[in-house]
Amino acid sequence: MNIFFLGVVVILGGGALSLCFCERNKASVVIIFTALGAGLTSFFSLNILATGIARELTVNFSAPIGTAVFRADALSAFFILIISVMGFLTTIYAKGYMSAYLGQGRAFGAHFLFLPILILSMMMVAVSSHVIVFLIMWEIMSLSSFFLMTFENEKKDVLEAGIYYITAMHICVALLVAGFSVLSLLSGSLDFASFKPALSAAKPLAAIAVFAALFIGFAIKAGLMPFHTWLPLAHPAAPSHVSAIMSGVMIKLGIYGILRLITFYTFIDSRVSFAVLAFGLITGLFGIYFAMAQRDIKRLLAYSSIENIGIMTTGIGLGLIGLSFGNNYMAYLGFAGAFLHLLNHSIFKELMFFGAGSVYLKTHTRDMEHLGGLAKQMPYTAAFFFVGSAAISALPPLNGFIGELVLYLAMFSGITLKFVPAVMSGVFSVAVLSFTGAMAVVVFTKMYSTVFSGTPRNNSITIKTGEYKFMTFAMAAAVLFCVVIGVLPQYFFRLASIPASLMMALSAAAVPDTSGVVNALQILSVLFISAVIAAAALYLVKKALLKDKTAKASTWGCGYQAPSSRIQYTSSSFAATFLKPIGPFMRLEEDTVNPEGLFPRRASYASKSRDLIAAFAIKPALRLIGFCMRAFSWIQNGNTQQYILYGLVFLIISIVWAMGAK
Amino acid sequence: MTTITANILFILIMPFLFIGVINRVKSFWAGRQGPSVIQPFFDFFRLLKKGVVLSRATTALFYWAPIAAFIAVLAAAFIAPMAGGRSILAFQGDMIVFIYLLGAAKFVNIASAMETGSSFEGMGAAREAAFTSLIEPAFFIIMGASAAASGVMDFSGIRAMAANHEASGVLAAVLCGSALFIMLLTEGSRVPVDDPNTHLELTMIHEVMVLDNSGPDLALINYSSALKMFVIASVMANFLIPAGLNPALAGALFAAVILLSAVIAGCVESLMARLRMSHVPQFVFFTVSIAIVAFSIVLLKMSGGLK
C-alpha cells in the first residue's frame, strides 16, 4: 500500500512542481511525474491482480473522519490500472493539444495542477473504504474535472455546460450522502466493510431503498439513461484530452461505485437484477440511437459513451441475474464481460476523443457537415481514427469485439438454462445488444466517412498540414492496445476474470470452469493473427498484379461532368436513411424556408436533433424545482444586515439547543 | 482433414456456382439461352487481369478495403458449418464471431464506398447500413432459438433443433431456415431488396457502392459477395438437412440444398419486382418476425405449452 501512496504523492508532486515552470514546460513536468507515479500505482495494482491478496492501510485522522481504512482489492486494482495507464496517455496528449493555446494568457497553471489531481483523486476513490474519505475524494474528482473542462471559460456555452455538469454532480453527491448515511446508521460505522452484515440484518425494503439511492447517485456519474444529460453538454465544451479522460476513465468510477455497492449485499433480489439489466439495455440502445442524429463530433462521442456505459451495466445486470438464478457461468461471464468492456472502452474512447481533438485543432470546427477529406491532410490521425471506429463498433479483430463476445456468451448461457425467465431475458438482451451493435456500425461509418473521406465540404475552412507529435504518439499507443487486446484476447480475459472472481466470491458463489471460453479465445487469437497476415499477403499480391496498371481519375459521377463537393452525402443525409423509418422516436427541430414563385429568392432548410429525455423529462423537472426554490428567494436578498441577523439567530438557537441538551 | 478439404473445396467452388445458377435460372425465365453456370469463374479471372482506375478522392483505405472485406468473409466461411454440420473451426460462441465477421466486412465496404465522395455511393452506403441493421438481431434470435432448443452455445445446436423429428422442432427449424433465406437475399443484395442488374444508379444498393471499383478489386468484391451468400446458405442448409446421415450423403444433400436455394433465389428474381425503397425495411423486418415466431415455438415447447 505504501507503493501506491508514494505513486499518488509523486503524481501530486508533479502537479505542484509544474506551477514553478513556464507555460511551455508545465506539460513535460506533469508527464514525467505522472509516468513515475502511474508506474508505481500500476505496479501496485498488477501485484494485487497477480497475487489476489488485498492490501490495507489504516490511518487515524482527527475528527470528524476518525480511523479511516484504505483497502485495495482486485476490484480497486483493476480500476487503478486503467486510471494509471490511460491517465498517463492523457497527459502525453495534453502536451500536444495545449501547445495550440500557448501564449494566450490562459490559466495553464491551474490546468496542469488539476490534471494530476483528477488522476490521483480517481485512484483514491477506488481505494477509499471509509464513507467520509470516499465522499471527499469523489468531490475532489468532480471539482477538478469541472476546472479542467471549463478551460476556455470565456465562451458562454462552456460555462453553461460547466454549471450544468457541476449541478448534476452535486445531485449525485446528495444521493450518495443520503445512501451512505442510512448505511452508516444501520451499521453504526463508516467503514465499507461493516455494511455487509448490517445490510443482511436490515429490512428488505430498507436494503432496496439504499440500493436505489446509491445506484441512481452512481448512475448520474456514469451517465446511465435517464441521468445522462450532462454528458452531451460537458464533453463538447471540454478540451479534448479532458473529454477523453472524463469519458474514458472518470465516468467508469460510476460503474466502480455500482460494483462496490453490489459487494455490500449478500443477496440481490432478482427484480433488482432485472432492473439493472433493463437500465443497461435501454441506455445502450438509446445512447447509440441519439448518437446517430448528432452532427457535432464530440457530442456524438458523448452519446456513444452513454451507449458503452449501458453495455457495461448490461454485463453487471447479467452477472446479478446469473447470481440470483444460481447460474454461476452466466454470472461470471457477465461480470468478466463488463470488466473487459470497461477496459476496452477506456482505451478506444480516449482514442476517439484524441482523434476528435486533432481534427478540432486543425479545422476549428466540430461540425461534421463542414468537414471531409481530412485523411489526406492527416493520414495518421485518419488511420488511428478508423481503427478506433472499428473497435468501438465491436468489430473483430479488435478489442471491442472481445468484450461483447464474452457478454454474448453470458446471454447465451442464460438461454441454455431451460428456465423461461432466463431464456426470455437472454434472448431479449441478445437481440437488443446486437441491434445496438448494428447501429454502432452506422454511426461510426458515418462519423469516419464524413470527417475523413471524400473531399472537403466547406472550402472556407483552411487546414494546416502536418500532425502534432505528442498527440499522434498518444493515439498510436491507444491503437496498439486495441490491436493487442484484440489478437491476444485470452490473456486479457484472464485479467478481467480476476475482479470477476472477486465479485463471485463476495456473493459466496463458486467460480465456474471457463475453459470453453478460453479455448474459443485461443482459436480466435490464431484466426485473427492469420487473417492479418493473409491480408498483408493479399496486399502484396495485389500490388504485384497492378504494377503499372493503376490509373488515377476523378470519381465516376454517373455521367455528370461537374460534380461539386456539395453533392456528397453528409452526416445528416447518411443517418436520414436509418432515422426516417423510425421517425416518430426522433424529433427533429426543423426550420424550413420553401422556394416561392417563379424566381425564388431564397430557400433554406436547417434541422437540429434534440435529446428527448432532456427535453421532456429533465427540463420540466428542473423548471419545477426552480419554481419551488423561488419561494425561498426572499432568504437571500443581498441585504448584509439581514445576513448578520441570520448568523445571530443561528448562534442563539445553537446556544439554546446546547443548553437544553445538557 | 476431410472436413477441411471438403469445406475449402466448397468455399472455392460454390460461390461461383451459386451466382452461375441464379443467372441461368433467370435466363430460363426470360426465355434466353443464357451464360453457362461456370461463367462467373471466367469473369473472375478476366477481371483479375485488368488494371484499376482509382478515384483521386480516395486514400489507402480504398485500396485496402476489398482485401479486408474479403478476408473477413473468408474467416466467417471457416467458421460456418457446412456439409454434415462440420466447420473448419468450431468453438463456443462461433455463431457470434460469424455474424460479427460479416459485420466487419460490411463496415469496411461502407467506409470504402464513402471514400469516393460520390453522392451515389454515399446513397448506396447509407441504404446498405440502414437496411442490413435489422439482420443481426434476427440472426441472434434464430441462434437463441437453437441454443434454447439444444442447450449448446455454438453452431452445432442448429442440428439438434429438429433432431427428434418432433413437429414443433421441425417447424421451428423450417422457420429459421426461411428467415435465413431472406437474410441471404438481403445481405446478397438480390431482388426484392436490390436488383443487381439495374442500370439506374438511384435504385441500387450494393451495386452502386462499388461503382468506382474495377479490375482485381471488383473481382474480389464480387467473390466476397457471392461467398457471403454461400455461407449464409450453408447455415440455412444446416437447419433443413436432418442430422445423422452418412458423410457422403450429407455432402451431396448439402450441395443440393445450396444449389436449390440458388434456384429459388433465381426464381424470386425473375418473378418478383424489386420492392419500393420505402418498403424494404418492412421486408427485412420480416426476418425478425419469423425469428421471433420460431423462438416462441421453442419456448412454448420448453415450458410445456406444446404437446
Chai-1 contact restraints between the chains, C-beta under 6 A:
chainA,res_idxA,chainB,res_idxB,connection_type,confidence,min_distance_angstrom,max_distance_angstrom,comment,restraint_id
A,A375,B,T59,contact,1.0,0.0,6.0,A-B,restraint_1
A,L395,B,A104,contact,1.0,0.0,6.0,A-B,restraint_2
A,L395,B,F107,contact,1.0,0.0,6.0,A-B,restraint_3
A,P396,B,Y100,contact,1.0,0.0,6.0,A-B,restraint_4
A,P396,B,L101,contact,1.0,0.0,6.0,A-B,restraint_5
A,P396,B,A104,contact,1.0,0.0,6.0,A-B,restraint_6
A,F401,B,Y100,contact,1.0,0.0,6.0,A-B,restraint_7
A,L405,B,I96,contact,1.0,0.0,6.0,A-B,restraint_8
A,Y408,B,I96,contact,1.0,0.0,6.0,A-B,restraint_9
A,L409,B,G93,contact,1.0,0.0,6.0,A-B,restraint_10
A,F412,B,A147,contact,1.0,0.0,6.0,A-B,restraint_11
A,F412,B,M153,contact,1.0,0.0,6.0,A-B,restraint_12
A,I415,B,G144,contact,1.0,0.0,6.0,A-B,restraint_13
A,I415,B,A147,contact,1.0,0.0,6.0,A-B,restraint_14
A,I415,B,A148,contact,1.0,0.0,6.0,A-B,restraint_15
A,T416,B,A147,contact,1.0,0.0,6.0,A-B,restraint_16
A,T416,B,G151,contact,1.0,0.0,6.0,A-B,restraint_17
A,V420,B,S303,contact,1.0,0.0,6.0,A-B,restraint_18
A,V423,B,A148,contact,1.0,0.0,6.0,A-B,restraint_19
A,V427,B,G144,contact,1.0,0.0,6.0,A-B,restraint_20
A,V430,B,F140,contact,1.0,0.0,6.0,A-B,restraint_21
A,V430,B,G144,contact,1.0,0.0,6.0,A-B,restraint_22
A,A431,B,P137,contact,1.0,0.0,6.0,A-B,restraint_23
A,A431,B,F140,contact,1.0,0.0,6.0,A-B,restraint_24
A,A431,B,I141,contact,1.0,0.0,6.0,A-B,restraint_25
A,S434,B,E136,contact,1.0,0.0,6.0,A-B,restraint_26
A,S434,B,P137,contact,1.0,0.0,6.0,A-B,restraint_27
A,S434,B,F140,contact,1.0,0.0,6.0,A-B,restraint_28
A,F435,B,P137,contact,1.0,0.0,6.0,A-B,restraint_29
A,A438,B,S133,contact,1.0,0.0,6.0,A-B,restraint_30
A,A438,B,E136,contact,1.0,0.0,6.0,A-B,restraint_31
A,V441,B,F107,contact,1.0,0.0,6.0,A-B,restraint_32
A,V442,B,A129,contact,1.0,0.0,6.0,A-B,restraint_33
A,T445,B,I110,contact,1.0,0.0,6.0,A-B,restraint_34
A,T445,B,A111,contact,1.0,0.0,6.0,A-B,restraint_35
A,S449,B,A111,contact,1.0,0.0,6.0,A-B,restraint_36
A,S449,B,M114,contact,1.0,0.0,6.0,A-B,restraint_37
A,S453,B,M114,contact,1.0,0.0,6.0,A-B,restraint_38
A,S453,B,E115,contact,1.0,0.0,6.0,A-B,restraint_39
A,G454,B,A57,contact,1.0,0.0,6.0,A-B,restraint_40
A,G454,B,G117,contact,1.0,0.0,6.0,A-B,restraint_41
A,T455,B,A57,contact,1.0,0.0,6.0,A-B,restraint_42
A,T455,B,G117,contact,1.0,0.0,6.0,A-B,restraint_43
A,G516,B,Q92,contact,1.0,0.0,6.0,A-B,restraint_44
A,A520,B,F91,contact,1.0,0.0,6.0,A-B,restraint_45
A,A520,B,Q92,contact,1.0,0.0,6.0,A-B,restraint_46
A,A520,B,G93,contact,1.0,0.0,6.0,A-B,restraint_47
A,I523,B,L89,contact,1.0,0.0,6.0,A-B,restraint_48
A,I523,B,F91,contact,1.0,0.0,6.0,A-B,restraint_49
A,L527,B,A75,contact,1.0,0.0,6.0,A-B,restraint_50
A,A531,B,I71,contact,1.0,0.0,6.0,A-B,restraint_51
A,A531,B,A75,contact,1.0,0.0,6.0,A-B,restraint_52
A,A534,B,I71,contact,1.0,0.0,6.0,A-B,restraint_53
A,A535,B,I67,contact,1.0,0.0,6.0,A-B,restraint_54
A,A535,B,A68,contact,1.0,0.0,6.0,A-B,restraint_55
A,A535,B,I71,contact,1.0,0.0,6.0,A-B,restraint_56
A,L538,B,I67,contact,1.0,0.0,6.0,A-B,restraint_57
A,Y539,B,I67,contact,1.0,0.0,6.0,A-B,restraint_58
A,K542,B,P216,contact,1.0,0.0,6.0,A-B,restraint_59
A,L545,B,P216,contact,1.0,0.0,6.0,A-B,restraint_60
A,L546,B,V52,contact,1.0,0.0,6.0,A-B,restraint_61
A,K549,B,G51,contact,1.0,0.0,6.0,A-B,restraint_62
A,T550,B,V52,contact,1.0,0.0,6.0,A-B,restraint_63
A,A551,B,V53,contact,1.0,0.0,6.0,A-B,restraint_64
A,K552,B,L54,contact,1.0,0.0,6.0,A-B,restraint_65
A,K552,B,R56,contact,1.0,0.0,6.0,A-B,restraint_66
A,A553,B,V53,contact,1.0,0.0,6.0,A-B,restraint_67
A,S554,B,R56,contact,1.0,0.0,6.0,A-B,restraint_68
A,T555,B,S55,contact,1.0,0.0,6.0,A-B,restraint_69
A,T555,B,A57,contact,1.0,0.0,6.0,A-B,restraint_70
A,T555,B,T116,contact,1.0,0.0,6.0,A-B,restraint_71
A,T555,B,G117,contact,1.0,0.0,6.0,A-B,restraint_72
A,T555,B,S118,contact,1.0,0.0,6.0,A-B,restraint_73
A,W556,B,L211,contact,1.0,0.0,6.0,A-B,restraint_74
A,W556,B,D212,contact,1.0,0.0,6.0,A-B,restraint_75
A,C558,B,F120,contact,1.0,0.0,6.0,A-B,restraint_76
A,C558,B,E201,contact,1.0,0.0,6.0,A-B,restraint_77
A,I567,B,S119,contact,1.0,0.0,6.0,A-B,restraint_78
A,Q568,B,G117,contact,1.0,0.0,6.0,A-B,restraint_79
A,Q568,B,S119,contact,1.0,0.0,6.0,A-B,restraint_80
A,Y569,B,G122,contact,1.0,0.0,6.0,A-B,restraint_81
A,F574,B,A126,contact,1.0,0.0,6.0,A-B,restraint_82
A,T577,B,A126,contact,1.0,0.0,6.0,A-B,restraint_83
A,T577,B,R127,contact,1.0,0.0,6.0,A-B,restraint_84
A,T577,B,A130,contact,1.0,0.0,6.0,A-B,restraint_85
A,F578,B,A130,contact,1.0,0.0,6.0,A-B,restraint_86
A,P581,B,P281,contact,1.0,0.0,6.0,A-B,restraint_87
